[in-house]
């Protein structure tokens, strides 16, 4: 794991869980490019609360480093720079849902880091949110 932003290590457990959930839910149902894109959307959402007031290029670089934990460079770039053609209806709305779940988990991580008393509640919320749900036409 080559993370060039040490402060991003807090995101790694959520990223690992999300990647596993996406593989479990979507492998064989949609294209690998769509799964990669869902993953990139999740990472964007997850990191948004922490990088809202930062330079957008820094946020993008952080997203690329985190997506690269699970994807080789060429797939990470494709997931971050392009939107694959949907193979089924509901893929676009599923992406929005996945990104919003990432934002919720990112907020929980922010709360956990800013208030140690919230730590156990935030962890429970993050674990529950790690399950990306079963909503939408694509079984998100």
C-alpha positions as CSV (number, residue, x, y, z in Angstrom):
1,X,0.0,0.0,0.0
2,X,1.7,3.2,-1.2
3,X,-0.2,6.1,0.3
4,X,1.5,9.4,-0.3
5,X,-0.8,11.2,2.2
6,X,-0.2,9.7,5.7
7,X,-3.2,11.5,7.1
8,X,-5.5,9.5,4.8
9,X,-4.8,6.2,6.7
10,X,-8.0,6.8,8.6
11,X,-10.0,6.1,5.4
12,X,-8.3,2.7,4.7
13,X,-10.6,0.5,6.7
14,X,-13.7,2.0,5.1
15,X,-12.2,1.7,1.7
16,X,-11.3,-1.9,2.2
17,X,-14.9,-2.7,3.4
18,X,-16.5,-0.8,0.5
19,X,-14.3,-2.5,-2.1
20,X,-15.3,-5.9,-0.6
21,X,-19.0,-5.0,-0.5
22,X,-18.9,-3.7,-4.1
23,X,-17.2,-6.9,-5.3
24,X,-19.7,-9.0,-3.4
25,X,-22.7,-7.1,-4.7
26,X,-21.8,-6.4,-8.3
27,X,-19.2,-8.9,-9.6
28,X,-20.7,-10.6,-12.6
29,X,-23.7,-8.2,-12.7
30,X,-22.1,-5.0,-14.1
31,X,-18.8,-4.3,-15.9
32,X,-15.5,-4.0,-14.0
33,X,-15.3,-0.4,-15.2
34,X,-18.7,0.3,-13.5
35,X,-17.6,-1.3,-10.2
36,X,-14.3,0.7,-10.4
37,X,-16.4,3.9,-11.0
38,X,-18.7,3.1,-8.0
39,X,-15.6,2.6,-5.9
40,X,-14.2,6.0,-7.0
41,X,-17.6,7.7,-6.2
42,X,-17.5,6.1,-2.8
43,X,-14.0,7.3,-2.1
44,X,-14.9,10.8,-3.3
45,X,-17.9,10.9,-1.0
46,X,-15.9,9.4,1.9
47,X,-13.2,12.1,1.7
48,X,-15.4,15.1,0.9
49,X,-16.1,16.0,4.5
50,X,-12.4,16.1,5.4
51,X,-11.4,18.0,2.2
52,X,-14.3,20.4,1.7
53,X,-12.2,23.4,2.6
54,X,-9.1,22.2,0.9
55,X,-7.7,22.9,-2.6
56,X,-9.8,20.7,-5.0
57,X,-6.6,19.4,-6.7
58,X,-5.4,18.1,-3.3
59,X,-8.7,16.4,-2.7
60,X,-8.5,14.8,-6.2
61,X,-4.9,13.6,-5.5
62,X,-6.0,12.1,-2.2
63,X,-8.9,10.3,-4.0
64,X,-6.5,9.0,-6.6
65,X,-4.1,7.7,-3.9
66,X,-6.9,6.0,-2.0
67,X,-8.5,4.4,-5.2
68,X,-5.0,3.2,-6.1
69,X,-5.0,1.1,-2.9
70,X,-7.3,-1.4,-4.7
71,X,-6.9,-0.6,-8.3
72,X,-3.8,-0.5,-10.6
73,X,-3.0,3.0,-11.9
74,X,-4.6,2.6,-15.3
75,X,-7.9,1.4,-13.7
76,X,-7.8,4.1,-11.0
77,X,-7.3,6.8,-13.7
78,X,-10.1,5.4,-15.8
79,X,-12.4,5.3,-12.7
80,X,-11.6,8.9,-11.8
81,X,-11.5,10.5,-15.2
82,X,-14.4,8.9,-17.1
83,X,-17.9,7.6,-16.6
84,X,-18.4,4.1,-18.2
85,X,-21.4,3.5,-20.3
86,X,-24.0,1.9,-18.1
87,X,-24.8,-1.7,-18.8
88,X,-28.1,-1.6,-17.0
89,X,-30.7,0.9,-15.9
90,X,-30.2,2.2,-12.4
91,X,-26.4,2.4,-12.6
92,X,-26.4,6.2,-12.5
93,X,-28.7,6.5,-9.5
94,X,-26.7,3.7,-7.8
95,X,-23.6,5.8,-8.2
96,X,-25.2,8.8,-6.5
97,X,-26.4,6.6,-3.6
98,X,-23.0,5.1,-3.1
99,X,-21.3,8.5,-3.1
100,X,-23.9,9.8,-0.6
101,X,-23.2,6.7,1.7
102,X,-19.5,7.6,1.4
103,X,-20.2,11.1,2.6
104,X,-22.2,9.8,5.6
105,X,-19.3,7.5,6.5
106,X,-16.8,10.4,6.0
107,X,-18.9,12.6,8.4
108,X,-18.9,9.8,11.0
109,X,-15.1,9.6,10.7
110,X,-14.8,13.4,11.1
111,X,-17.0,13.2,14.2
112,X,-14.9,10.4,15.6
113,X,-11.7,12.3,15.1
114,X,-13.0,15.5,16.5
115,X,-14.7,14.0,19.6
116,X,-13.2,10.8,21.1
117,X,-16.4,10.4,23.2
118,X,-18.3,9.8,19.9
119,X,-15.8,7.2,18.8
120,X,-17.8,4.1,19.7
121,X,-21.0,5.4,18.2
122,X,-19.3,6.6,15.0
123,X,-17.6,3.2,14.6
124,X,-20.9,1.4,15.0
125,X,-22.4,3.8,12.4
126,X,-19.5,3.3,10.0
127,X,-19.8,-0.5,10.3
128,X,-23.5,-0.3,9.6
129,X,-22.9,2.1,6.7
130,X,-20.2,-0.1,5.2
131,X,-23.0,-2.3,3.9
132,X,-23.8,-0.3,0.8
133,X,-27.4,-1.3,0.9
134,X,-29.8,-3.0,-1.5
135,X,-31.6,0.0,-2.9
136,X,-32.2,0.9,-6.5
137,X,-32.6,-1.2,-9.7
138,X,-29.0,-2.4,-9.7
139,X,-29.0,-3.8,-6.2
140,X,-26.8,-1.2,-4.7
